[in-house]
Structures are given as structure tokens and as C-alpha cells.
Amino acid sequence: MSNNFKVTSKLYDYDINIGLNLIGSVITDDMFILTDERFENYFSTLSKNVITVLPQESLKSLETCELILNKMVNLQMNRKSTLVAVGGGIVQDLATMIASIYMRGIRWVYFPTTLMSMMDSCMGGKSSINVGHWKNLVGNYYPPAEIYIDVSFVKSLDSVAIASGVLEGLKICYARDYSSFTKFKEFLELAAIDNPQTYTNLIEHSLKTKQWFVEEDEKDEGVRQLLNFGHTFGHALESATEYLVPHGIAVGMGMLAAIDFSGRGNSTSNLRIISEIRQILAGAHFDREKIQFSFVPKDFISAFNKDKKHTNAYYRLVLPTEMGLEVVAFDRTTEMENQILVCMQQVLDTI
Ligand SMILES: NC(=O)c1ccc[n+]([C@@H]2O[C@H](COP(=O)([O-])OP(=O)(O)OC[C@H]3O[C@@H](n4cnc5c(N)ncnc54)[C@H](O)[C@@H]3O)[C@@H](O)[C@H]2O)c1
């Protein structure tokens, strides 16, 4: 039994299936699999054609793409081959990029295995590859032909990975409207790690909410940009801690910093989301001291300044305003830079 729905795209429409134990019924021994090293033993029993990657942010690079492409040639993959990617956001970003360029594009299918990739990144077709210290500098749009969300993968995730996914889902629903946000909280209360099926409604709600943004603005030129809420602070925090802070956690802290920076932390809707984010972060039980200790302010500002959404003259941030979330531009001054750093530092001091 699985829940299915279709996402419309200018490239090609694709199906999303959410259910329990889907992986065994879809993978056959002639498929080409790209997966996280963590799943190597499992997939080598299912197929001879397995390529593994170490899911490290520093390896989400063009060099790794080239290594994978060489392995695809050695496995004699051709234009008609299908690549099956199984993993979290790092495997997904690499798979999107290589499937789009191998022999000018082959079919690919995706099984997200982290809650973040199930709730958020699997939909929308973006690839994001790092170049040097530039996070997600290059990429393109090339959605999988099919997405299978096998919720049984949730079982092995730790509390940090769960919180990381939940924070991204919360962000999507908050960006949409109050009723999506409230419904998300209701489904969240029913989700229990020892019963992965209870995550089905939460994931489906998050994705169907994201679907509105993606179908409205697939190429990220308008309303989809609101999903970057918390990301400029978050990406810079990931970078300034050598990626010790997982992506979704960094986005959660980034949302807190962005709200503080907006000066609107006392509005009712912001008080609601602040309290929700703080509760989820507290439930993650991550090592706060390690994160505070590893934070390098100058690396933070340097990464913040490199965000590809800014222009030479302006910072461009997604911030809460009287009208809800909006993209707001500010002059790039030293004073503004100091304020940005203070807001991030305050979050780190109080998590
Ligand atoms: N392309 C997009 O639209 C998009 C959107 C958001 C984030 N991202 C990218 O995604 C990346 C982060 O991805 P992520 O948070 O999904 O994780 P990840 O791929 O970085 O993996 C994180 C850790 O989780 C482990 N893991 C994966 N599945 C597991 C499972 N079922 N049980 C136990 N452990 C498991 C991995 O081995 C790894 O150690 C970042 O590079 C971010 O930039 C991309």
C-alpha cells in the first residue's frame, strides 16, 4: 500500500510514492544503483551494479561527479540505462547532476533515506554541487522520473537527523500559510520513530505543500525563493563549523537568526514558530558545546557574503515582514555585517 501523487514540471511530470518496504519491490538485479556507503552490503546482495559514495559535504563536488561518471562507463551504462539513487541529500545532489549529464541525460529514480530528503529535497529537481568553499555554487534542474519514499528508512535515523528533516518541513509549511503550519504540527505530534508509518502523513503534507511552490515557480525566480527562509544564515553556519551542524539543524538556527535580524520576533506568528523551532532543536539532543566551540565568526561572514542570492550592492534575505515572508534587500555595509553576526551568535548562545 502506498500513497501516490504526481508533480507537474516543465521538463517532465514525475510520480511520488510514499509507503512502507517499497525498496524490495522496486529494485531488480539489472538496475544500476548509486548509494551511500552505509547501504553497500544491502545493495550488493540485490545488484552487481552498485556504486557507493561517502556522504560527506566536502565530497559533494565536481571531482566526485567525475569519479562516479567513470564508474558508470566501466559498468557499461548506456543512454537507455536507469540510475537508481538511494540516500540522503548528498547522494541526491550527486545523482541529479550526473544523471543529467551522462550521455546528455539518462533516466533516474530516487529513494530518499533521510527525513530531510523525504520531506523536502526529493521534490523540485534541483542539484547543488559545491566548488571549493562555495556551497551549492553549481547545479541544474533534472528531477527523477519517479520518487519512492520508503518510510522504513526512518527507523535507523538518530534524533539529530529526525529534527533536521522536521525543521525543513516546518519551514515549508510556515512559508505557505498558517493552516499548513498548524496541520504540520498536528501530524508531527502523531509521528513516532518506532512506528515509521506514522511519518507518512507528515511527509505527504510537507511535500504537497512544497508542490505548490515548485509548480508555481519551478526555476526559483519568484515564490519558491521563500523556501530559502533560514538558508543564508544556515549555509554560512554549516560552512563556519566545517559542516558539523547538519543541514536541517543549520536551517532551523538560521530561521531563528533571520527572525531576530528582521526585528519582528515579538509578532504572534513569529513567537509561534520560534517556540516550535526551539522545541525541535531541544529534542535533537545535539552537542551544543561542540558547535559553539567550532564556530569561526570570520568564516561565517565570509560564507554569508558568498551567498549566490546577494548582488554586489545588496544582501538579499528571506525575512518575516508585516506581509509574511518576503525577499528583502539591504545595503552591504560593515554595520549590517556586524548585525548579521550578532544575530547568529545570539542563537548559538541560547540553543
Ligand atoms: N537539491 C536540493 O534541493 C537540496 C535541498 C536541501 C538540501 N540539500 C543538500 O542535502 C545535503 C544534506 O542531506 P541530508 O541531510 O539528507 O543527509 P546526507 O546525505 O548529508 O547524510 C547525512 C548522514 O545520514 C546518513 N544516513 C542517510 N540515510 C540514513 C538512514 N536511513 N539511517 C541512518 N543514517 C542515514 C548518511 O550516511 C550520513 O552520514 C546537503 O548537502 C544539502 O545542501 C539539497
The ligand as an SDF file (V2000), in Angstrom:
LIG
                    3D

 44 48  0  0  0  0  0  0  0  0999 V2000
   18.9780   19.6170   -4.0090 N   0  0  0  0  0  0  0  0  0  0  0  0
   18.1890   20.0980   -3.1060 C   0  0  0  0  0  0  0  0  0  0  0  0
   17.0760   20.5510   -3.3970 O   0  0  0  0  0  0  0  0  0  0  0  0
   18.6230   20.1220   -1.6720 C   0  0  0  0  0  0  0  0  0  0  0  0
   17.7470   20.6460   -0.6930 C   0  0  0  0  0  0  0  0  0  0  0  0
   18.1390   20.5930    0.6290 C   0  0  0  0  0  0  0  0  0  0  0  0
   19.3810   20.0830    0.9670 C   0  0  0  0  0  0  0  0  0  0  0  0
   20.2140   19.6170    0.0020 N   0  0  0  0  0  0  0  0  0  0  0  0
   21.5280   19.0780    0.3520 C   0  0  0  0  0  0  0  0  0  0  0  0
   21.3530   17.8540    1.0660 O   0  0  0  0  0  0  0  0  0  0  0  0
   22.5110   17.6150    1.8440 C   0  0  0  0  0  0  0  0  0  0  0  0
   22.0970   17.0980    3.2140 C   0  0  0  0  0  0  0  0  0  0  0  0
   21.3750   15.9110    3.0230 O   0  0  0  0  0  0  0  0  0  0  0  0
   20.7470   15.0340    4.2070 P   0  0  0  0  0  0  0  0  0  0  0  0
   20.5710   15.8610    5.4070 O   0  0  0  0  0  0  0  0  0  0  0  0
   19.5950   14.3330    3.6110 O   0  0  0  0  0  0  0  0  0  0  0  0
   21.8250   13.9640    4.5550 O   0  0  0  0  0  0  0  0  0  0  0  0
   23.2100   13.4180    3.9600 P   0  0  0  0  0  0  0  0  0  0  0  0
   23.0190   12.8600    2.6200 O   0  0  0  0  0  0  0  0  0  0  0  0
   24.1930   14.5130    4.1600 O   0  0  0  0  0  0  0  0  0  0  0  0
   23.5010   12.2630    5.0040 O   0  0  0  0  0  0  0  0  0  0  0  0
   23.6980   12.5780    6.3750 C   0  0  0  0  0  0  0  0  0  0  0  0
   24.0460   11.3200    7.1620 C   0  0  0  0  0  0  0  0  0  0  0  0
   22.8990   10.4760    7.2790 O   0  0  0  0  0  0  0  0  0  0  0  0
   23.2600    9.1290    6.9690 C   0  0  0  0  0  0  0  0  0  0  0  0
   22.0500    8.4240    6.5350 N   0  0  0  0  0  0  0  0  0  0  0  0
   21.3980    8.5040    5.3480 C   0  0  0  0  0  0  0  0  0  0  0  0
   20.2810    7.7360    5.3920 N   0  0  0  0  0  0  0  0  0  0  0  0
   20.2510    7.1520    6.6170 C   0  0  0  0  0  0  0  0  0  0  0  0
   19.3550    6.2400    7.2460 C   0  0  0  0  0  0  0  0  0  0  0  0
   18.2130    5.8310    6.6830 N   0  0  0  0  0  0  0  0  0  0  0  0
   19.6330    5.8350    8.5190 N   0  0  0  0  0  0  0  0  0  0  0  0
   20.7480    6.2790    9.1550 C   0  0  0  0  0  0  0  0  0  0  0  0
   21.6100    7.1530    8.6050 N   0  0  0  0  0  0  0  0  0  0  0  0
   21.3660    7.5760    7.3520 C   0  0  0  0  0  0  0  0  0  0  0  0
   24.3420    9.2960    5.9360 C   0  0  0  0  0  0  0  0  0  0  0  0
   25.1300    8.1330    5.8270 O   0  0  0  0  0  0  0  0  0  0  0  0
   25.1220   10.4680    6.5060 C   0  0  0  0  0  0  0  0  0  0  0  0
   26.0020   10.0310    7.4960 O   0  0  0  0  0  0  0  0  0  0  0  0
   23.2810   18.9180    1.9070 C   0  0  0  0  0  0  0  0  0  0  0  0
   24.4110   18.8050    1.0770 O   0  0  0  0  0  0  0  0  0  0  0  0
   22.3010   19.9430    1.3300 C   0  0  0  0  0  0  0  0  0  0  0  0
   22.9590   21.0060    0.6820 O   0  0  0  0  0  0  0  0  0  0  0  0
   19.8460   19.6200   -1.2980 C   0  0  0  0  0  0  0  0  0  0  0  0
  1  2  1  0
  2  3  2  0
  2  4  1  0
  4  5  1  0
  4 44  2  0
  5  6  2  0
  6  7  1  0
  7  8  2  0
  8  9  1  0
  8 44  1  0
  9 10  1  0
  9 42  1  0
 10 11  1  0
 11 12  1  0
 11 40  1  0
 12 13  1  0
 13 14  1  0
 14 15  2  0
 14 16  1  0
 14 17  1  0
 17 18  1  0
 18 19  2  0
 18 20  1  0
 18 21  1  0
 21 22  1  0
 22 23  1  0
 23 24  1  0
 23 38  1  0
 24 25  1  0
 25 26  1  0
 25 36  1  0
 26 27  1  0
 26 35  1  0
 27 28  2  0
 28 29  1  0
 29 30  1  0
 29 35  2  0
 30 31  1  0
 30 32  2  0
 32 33  1  0
 33 34  2  0
 34 35  1  0
 36 37  1  0
 36 38  1  0
 38 39  1  0
 40 41  1  0
 40 42  1  0
 42 43  1  0
M  CHG  2   8   1  16  -1
M  END
$$$$
